[in-house]
Every structure is written in C-alpha cells, then in structure tokens.
Amino acid sequence: MDKGKNFVGQPVLSQILDVIPSSLINQSSRKHQANRYYKLLPFRTHLVSLLYGVFSYCNGLRELSEGLLACEGKLSHLGFDKAPARSTLSDANNNRDYRVFESVYYDLLHKYHSFISDSRLKGLSIRNLKVIDSSTIQLFSDILRGVGRNRLDGARKKGGLKVHALMDAFSGVVEFARITESKEHDQKFLYHLKLAANSWIVFDKAYTTYAQFLKWTKQKIWFVTRERKNADYHVTKVMTDKTKKQNAKGVLKEQYITVGVKQNGIVVERLKLRRIEYLGEDGKKYVFVTNNFTLPAKQIATIYKNRWMIELLFKQIKQNFPLRYFWGESPNAIKMQVYCVLMAQLLMVVIRKKAATKKSFANMITVIRLHLMSYVGLLEFIKDTYKAWRKTHNASFAFSP
C-alpha cells in the first residue's frame, strides 16, 4: 500500500488556501505596497489568519488568535511558524489598507469566473444578467454613522453599514461591491457601475432614477425593475390587455409609455419604456418596467424573478460567516472583514464546483468548519464525507504499530 495515496499531507484549511495562487497574493501586495507601510505582520500571514477566522466563525479577535494558537503544530502548512498575537492582528486590521484584500477578491473572481459560471439559467435566453441589491449590517453609530432617533434609555444609537452588491446571476457570487454608511441612498450605487453594452441588470424599485435609465438606454444596457406606486407616465401604445378577461394568468397588460427625465426640476427629455402588468403564481399582481422592447413579456417577468437570487446570497453569507461581530471598530477593519467573507464565499463556490457535490452550501461549510485542521482530502471529503473519513482512518490503522 502506498502511504502517499492514503494520507493527506495538508489540513483542510491549507487545501482551501491552495485555491488562491501565491502569485495573485504577491501581485496584490505589491500593487498596494501592503508590506511597506505595515511590516509587523506580513500580508499573506494576515490574510490567512483572517480567512481562518472566517471559516472557523470566530466572533472576536481573541477567539481568532487563541484558535490559531491551538493549531501551532500545524501552522507550518499555512505558511507561518507561530500564531499572531491579538494586538498584532488588531493593529494590522486598523493600519493595513483594506483595498489589498479587495484586490485579492476581484483578482480571484477574475481567475475563476468562467469556471463557476453556468451556461444558462432556467427559463432565460439571455447570457449576461446582473442583479443589484443592498444589505444592512447593524453597528453602533460611533463606528459608522447610522440613521434613526436617539435611544430613550440612553443607550448608544444603532447605526450600520450597507453592502451594495452587483451579483452575476450565472456564477452566484458578488461581482462588484461598495461598502458605505447605512444612510447612503441605494440609487448612488448605480453611478459606480461599469457595464458592457447588451448587459441585463435587474433591481427593485428603490433604485428608480430616470436620468440613469436614459443613460443606460443610450448605451444599450437593458434593465428590469418594478414600477413605483407614484410613477408619473404617459401611455403611448397598448400592446396587450387581458385585464377584463376571466381567469387571465401571466401577462395581463403590456404598454409602451414615456416618463419625464428631469434636470433641476424641469423635464428635459421623455424616456420611452415598456410597462408590463403580470399576475404571478402567488396570485399577486406585479408591474414591471424595462427599456427593452424585443424580449417577450414573459421573459421580462422571469428576469425579475431571478432578482431573489441576491436575497438568497445575502442570507447565505450572513448565516454561514461571521458578520454579527467585527474584529475591529474602524471602518478599515470592518471593510477588510467583509471582503474576507466575500472571498470565503467565492472559495466555497469554486471548491463546491470542483468537488461536484450535491451537498447544500450550509452543510458543506459546516463540515469544513468542524474539520478545518483535519488531514483529509478536501474534494473527496466534500463529495462523500463518510467515505473519505473511513478511507483516511482505515489507512491510519493499517500503518499503526
């Protein structure tokens, strides 16, 4: 029996980290001079330490540093000799620019984007769909300013931060993120997006801004959203009207409309849009608005239905990774932790695809968390946990004296 075929020389966490090429880490470090202005903790050691904290769901720096301390016999597999002190990690979180972690995330996404993307989504004929939404994370207002009245009991007012995200519907990961104070309006996120012509983008009615819609229309960027209740529009043509038909389902009405695009309170141009009333399977009536006039109305409804993918993504991230407690009180430390969480989610999507497992995301991350420093083959372990565990332990018994 060949020992090399039955024993894994690296713990699970080390195998996860192997998915991140060293050249990618070094490139981001050089780009942001990560080790020039903060030399006490090398960037790679800092990154690995925080990813350990994310995967092991540490709710504080003390948990993180003491957890690494307990793994000191195995830290050489992670690329460093001893566990960083809590104070060293705290200083690094506050002093090292979070943008180097942001850079690693986007470079990693660029490397694996085509690998994790599905070729199609059920019921859709388009090939480039992005989803926009934001999620609020509660903080105290002295960390990042929040909104709301002062507490009557004298306690600190709860504030928060917003993670504005652009998700690629075909890969299931965040393609672009912006972290702001919670009081910033969602619409401002639209001005930071860089989209290619013939892209499709879907979002809820909180993002309605006709000036941006007009700009996208001229660039041939197509959007789908829901109509606001107070929308002011003029109907130019009725294409379909089944509202008086008994037991009508699906598309009830399709209209061509125009809306006024204002500048300094004055309408400067009329924007042509398409308005679709749709009766969903849940019995609720939805009104969609789009600037695309060629795709069938039912497809427009299907596109909006896929907006819920980003809600599920936010839920997946918040339930499986530590975003209730933060490893620093500065905006820099908080943003750093958010990007490490996004990185961990991306790594899990890549590894899940490589393992071709049918395990749910939550089940997979739970198994990994429990065996983070175990010496088992990662992909085999995820695909069939019991089989991989028996294989490893039977081999160990075969070589026991």
BELJO-V422151 format. One record per pair of residues at least 24 apart in sequence whose ideal C-beta (glycine too) atoms are under 7 Angstrom apart, sorted by the first residue. I is the first residue (numbers start at 1). GAP is how many residues later the second one is. Records with the same first field share a line. If there is no record, write none. Layout:
I: GAP  GAP
//
This chain:
1: 397
3: 396
6: 385  389
7: 368  388
8: 367  368  369
10: 67
11: 63  66  361  362  363  364
12: 356  359  360  361  362  364  366
13: 39  42  65  359  360
14: 63  64
15: 363
16: 331  335  362
17: 31  61
19: 328  331  332
20: 88
24: 80  83  84  87
25: 79
27: 80
28: 72  75  76  79
29: 71
31: 72
32: 65  67  68  71
34: 62  66
38: 54  57  58
40: 48  51  52
41: 43  47  51
43: 57
44: 35
45: 34  35  39
46: 46  50
47: 54  57
48: 30  31
49: 35  40
50: 287  290
51: 289  292  293
53: 274
54: 267  268  286  287  290
55: 289  313  314  317
56: 313  316
57: 265  312
58: 264
59: 263  265  266
60: 265  267
61: 25  28  29  266
62: 24
64: 25  263
65: 24
71: 302
74: 299
90: 238
93: 234  235  240  243
94: 234  236  238  239
98: 234  237  238  241
101: 235  238  239
102: 237
104: 239
105: 234  237  238  241
108: 235  238
109: 64  66  237
112: 238
113: 58
115: 235  238
116: 55  57  233  234  237
117: 53  54
118: 52
121: 48  49  185
123: 179
124: 175  178  179
125: 174
126: 74
128: 70  71  72
129: 40  41  71  73  174  177
130: 36  37  38  39  45  69  70  71
131: 36  38  71  175  176  178  179
132: 34  57  69  71  75
133: 32  70  71  177  178
134: 28  29  30  31  52  55
135: 28  179
136: 24  26  46
137: 24  26  186
143: 186
144: 37  187
145: 36  38
146: 36  37
147: 35  36
161: 173
163: 175
164: 25
165: 145
166: 27
167: 142  143  146
169: 137  140
172: 141  177
173: 172  173  176
174: 168
177: 165
179: 156  159
195: 26
197: 24
200: 103
202: 101  102  104  105
203: 104
204: 103
210: 49  51  61
211: 50
213: 58  78
214: 47  55  57
216: 75
217: 54  74
222: 68  69  70
223: 67  68
224: 64  66  76  79  80
225: 64
226: 60  61  62
227: 48  60  62
232: 27
233: 24  25  26
234: 24
248: 31
249: 30
250: 28  29  48
251: 25  27  46  47
252: 25  26  27
253: 24
254: 43
276: 24  25
316: 45
317: 24  28
319: 43
320: 41  42  45
321: 24
351: 27  31
354: 25
355: 24  27  28
356: 27
357: 25  26
//
